[in-house]
Amino acid sequence: MMTVDDFGGNGLPLYFAHANGYPPACYRPLLQRLSENYHVLALRQRPLWPDARPEEIKDWRPLAEDLSNFLAAQAEPVACVGHSMGAVTALRAALWHPEYFKAIVLLDPVLLPPEICLTWDLIYRLGLGYRLNPLVPAALRRRQTFNSHIEMFESYRQKAIFRHFSDENLRALVEGLTRPSPDGTVTLAYPPKWEARIYVTAIRRDLELWCRLPRLQTPALIIRGEQTDTFWERTARLVDRRAANIRILTLPACTHLLPMEKPQEVAQVILDFLQQTGI
């Protein structure tokens, strides 16, 4: 079942949903800043459940159902922030259960144009998802164990994907990605089979999101990275035409990983939006 990491704070509850491959602790600098104004609780989605099996997921709808079931037990509607996979989880839950939400903030959501969703659904149905998704091989080959956080940091510091990370934010990411092993090494906490499965099942049912977007009742903000490869400008224009209730902001000099690259800047945008919304 869904579990929650408590990042503290004494204000109203704010729930955070993480991306594929990135456990909640990867976002510590962002969540600590948000906890100055809210009580921040980060939800661990299915890939981090000890008893969950990747083959049970055929699309991303169960992730939204998990979130909806969890929020149904809360005392009142809440604010929710999600990144990537977590952003789509929050959006889908808000579209089907607006009564659970005061506002949602979507950080570079995995939302692609309708024709791409239909194409990917066909690829999945033909059994070609693992073969044709370019993200799958890298996920399955990803190095899992390092001798220390220092070794992992030095390795990651050389990767282009982390070019916008300060050393401080990259160290926070490295610590959040790993768990200690009995032999003193550190191991990635996110299972590679789950990461690959999430990639393969992404967006194939998202045409239903596009159909429901005009009916979104929840105040919403999308923050995208200027250099993102995920939430395209074309997608932003489509969302802008279909959903009057969604504001879209582009943050310069960052990518799809913007909440970990620029946690302070992203936190301030989130705080400003929630305060303007009256939360």
C-alpha positions in Angstrom: 0.0 0.0 0.0 1.0 3.6 -0.5 3.3 4.9 2.2 4.3 8.5 3.1 7.6 10.2 4.0 7.1 13.1 6.3 9.3 16.1 5.5 7.9 18.2 8.4 6.4 21.6 8.6 3.5 22.9 10.7 1.1 24.4 8.1 -1.6 22.9 6.0 -0.8 19.6 4.4 0.9 19.5 1.0 1.3 16.2 -0.7 4.1 15.5 -3.2 4.2 12.7 -5.8 7.6 11.8 -7.2 8.8 11.0 -10.7 9.8 7.6 -12.2 13.2 6.6 -11.0 13.4 9.3 -8.3 12.3 8.5 -4.7 11.0 11.3 -2.5 14.3 11.9 -0.8 15.8 13.1 -4.1 13.6 16.2 -3.7 14.7 17.1 -0.2 16.0 20.6 -0.9 12.6 21.5 -2.6 10.5 19.8 0.0 12.4 21.4 2.9 11.8 24.8 1.4 8.1 24.0 1.0 7.9 22.8 4.6 8.6 26.3 5.8 5.0 27.1 4.9 3.2 23.7 4.7 3.3 20.3 6.3 4.9 18.3 3.5 4.2 14.7 3.0 5.7 12.8 0.1 3.9 9.8 -1.3 5.8 6.6 -2.3 4.2 5.3 -5.5 4.0 1.6 -6.5 7.5 1.1 -7.7 8.7 1.8 -4.1 6.2 -0.6 -2.5 8.1 -3.8 -1.3 5.4 -6.2 -2.5 4.3 -4.5 -5.8 5.0 -6.3 -9.1 5.8 -4.4 -12.3 3.7 -6.8 -14.5 0.6 -5.7 -12.6 0.8 -2.3 -14.4 -0.7 -2.1 -17.9 -1.0 1.8 -17.9 -0.7 4.6 -15.3 -4.3 4.6 -14.2 -3.6 2.5 -11.1 -1.2 5.1 -9.8 -4.0 7.8 -9.9 -6.3 5.3 -8.2 -3.8 4.7 -5.4 -3.5 8.5 -4.8 -7.3 9.0 -4.9 -7.9 6.2 -2.4 -5.3 7.7 -0.1 -6.7 11.2 -0.3 -10.2 9.9 0.2 -9.2 9.1 3.8 -8.0 12.6 4.5 -10.0 15.0 6.5 -10.3 17.7 3.9 -9.1 18.6 0.3 -5.4 19.1 0.0 -2.8 20.8 -2.2 -0.8 18.4 -4.3 2.5 18.8 -6.2 3.8 16.2 -8.6 6.8 15.8 -10.9 6.8 14.0 -14.2 5.0 10.7 -13.5 3.8 12.1 -10.2 2.4 15.1 -12.0 0.3 13.0 -14.3 -0.8 10.9 -11.3 -2.1 14.1 -9.6 -3.7 15.5 -12.8 -5.6 12.2 -13.5 -6.8 12.0 -9.8 -7.9 15.6 -9.9 -9.9 15.1 -13.1 -11.8 12.1 -11.7 -12.0 13.3 -8.1 -11.8 17.1 -7.8 -13.3 16.9 -4.4 -10.0 15.7 -3.0 -8.0 18.7 -4.1 -7.6 22.4 -3.3 -5.0 22.9 -6.0 -2.4 21.0 -8.0 1.1 21.9 -9.3 2.4 19.8 -12.1 6.2 19.9 -12.6 7.0 19.1 -16.2 4.3 16.4 -16.5 4.6 13.5 -18.9 1.8 14.7 -21.1 2.2 14.3 -24.8 -0.1 15.3 -27.7 -3.0 13.1 -28.4 -1.6 11.5 -31.6 1.5 10.4 -29.7 -0.7 8.8 -27.1 -2.6 6.8 -29.8 0.7 5.8 -31.5 2.2 4.6 -28.3 -0.9 2.6 -27.3 -0.7 0.8 -30.6 3.0 0.0 -30.1 2.2 -1.4 -26.6 -0.7 -3.5 -28.0 1.7 -4.9 -30.6 4.1 -6.0 -27.9 6.8 -3.7 -29.0 7.1 -1.4 -26.0 10.3 -2.8 -24.6 11.9 -2.9 -28.0 11.0 0.6 -29.2 11.0 2.8 -26.1 14.5 4.4 -26.1 14.4 4.9 -22.3 14.1 1.2 -21.5 17.7 0.0 -22.3 19.3 2.7 -20.3 17.0 1.9 -17.3 17.8 -1.8 -17.4 21.6 -1.1 -17.8 21.9 1.6 -15.2 24.6 1.0 -12.7 23.0 -0.1 -9.4 25.9 -0.1 -6.9 28.7 2.3 -6.0 31.4 2.0 -3.4 30.3 5.2 -1.8 28.2 8.4 -2.2 31.5 10.1 -3.2 32.2 7.7 -6.0 28.6 8.0 -7.2 28.7 11.9 -7.1 31.9 12.0 -9.1 30.4 9.7 -11.7 27.2 11.7 -11.9 29.1 15.0 -12.0 30.4 14.0 -15.5 26.9 13.2 -17.0 25.3 15.8 -19.2 21.9 15.2 -17.8 23.1 16.7 -14.5 24.7 19.8 -16.0 22.3 22.2 -14.4 22.8 20.8 -10.9 24.9 22.6 -8.3 27.2 20.4 -6.4 25.0 20.8 -3.4 21.8 19.7 -5.2 23.6 16.8 -6.9 24.8 15.5 -3.6 21.2 15.7 -2.3 20.1 13.7 -5.4 22.8 11.1 -4.9 21.8 10.6 -1.3 18.1 10.4 -2.2 18.6 7.9 -4.9 20.4 5.3 -2.8 20.1 3.0 0.2 23.0 1.6 2.2 24.1 -2.0 1.8 25.5 -4.3 4.5 28.9 -4.3 2.8 29.2 -0.6 3.1 28.3 0.2 -0.6 25.3 2.2 -1.7 22.6 0.8 -4.1 19.9 2.6 -6.1 16.6 2.4 -4.2 14.4 2.4 -7.3 14.2 -1.0 -9.0 15.3 -1.0 -12.7 12.5 -3.4 -13.7 10.0 -1.0 -12.3 11.6 2.0 -14.0 11.5 0.3 -17.4 7.8 -0.9 -16.8 6.7 2.7 -16.1 8.4 3.9 -19.3 6.7 1.1 -21.3 3.2 1.8 -20.0 3.4 5.6 -20.1 0.9 7.8 -22.0 -1.0 5.0 -23.6 -4.3 5.8 -21.8 -3.8 9.6 -21.8 -6.2 10.4 -24.5 -8.8 10.3 -21.7 -6.9 13.1 -20.0 -7.1 15.3 -23.1 -10.8 14.7 -23.3 -11.4 15.7 -19.7 -9.0 18.7 -19.5 -11.7 21.2 -20.4 -13.7 20.1 -17.4 -10.8 20.5 -14.9 -12.2 22.2 -11.8 -9.1 22.3 -9.6 -6.8 25.4 -9.8 -3.7 24.2 -11.5 -0.2 25.4 -12.4 2.2 23.7 -14.8 5.9 24.6 -14.4 8.0 23.4 -17.3 11.7 23.5 -18.0 12.9 25.7 -20.8 15.1 22.8 -22.1 12.6 20.0 -21.3 12.4 17.0 -23.6 9.1 16.0 -22.0 6.5 18.7 -21.8 6.9 20.3 -25.2 6.0 23.9 -26.2 3.4 22.3 -28.6 1.9 20.4 -25.7 1.8 23.6 -23.7 -0.1 25.4 -26.5 -2.7 22.5 -26.7 -3.2 22.6 -22.9 -3.6 26.4 -23.0 -6.4 26.1 -25.6 -8.2 23.2 -23.8 -8.0 24.1 -20.1 -8.6 27.6 -19.0 -8.1 26.6 -15.4 -4.4 25.7 -15.9 -1.6 28.3 -15.8 1.7 27.4 -17.5 5.1 28.9 -16.6 8.4 28.1 -18.2 11.5 28.2 -16.0 14.7 29.2 -17.8 18.0 27.3 -17.9 16.6 24.0 -16.6 15.3 20.7 -18.0 12.8 18.0 -17.1 14.6 17.6 -13.8 13.8 21.2 -12.8 12.6 20.6 -9.2 16.0 19.0 -8.4 18.1 21.4 -10.5 16.5 24.6 -9.1 14.7 23.6 -6.0 14.6 27.1 -4.4 13.3 28.8 -7.5 10.7 26.1 -8.1 9.6 26.2 -4.5 9.1 29.9 -4.6 6.9 29.6 -7.7 4.9 27.0 -6.0 4.5 29.0 -2.8 3.4 32.1 -4.7 0.8 30.1 -6.7 -0.6 28.4 -3.6 -0.8 31.7 -1.7 -2.5 33.4 -4.6 -5.0 30.5 -4.6 -5.7 31.1 -1.0 -4.1 28.0 0.4 
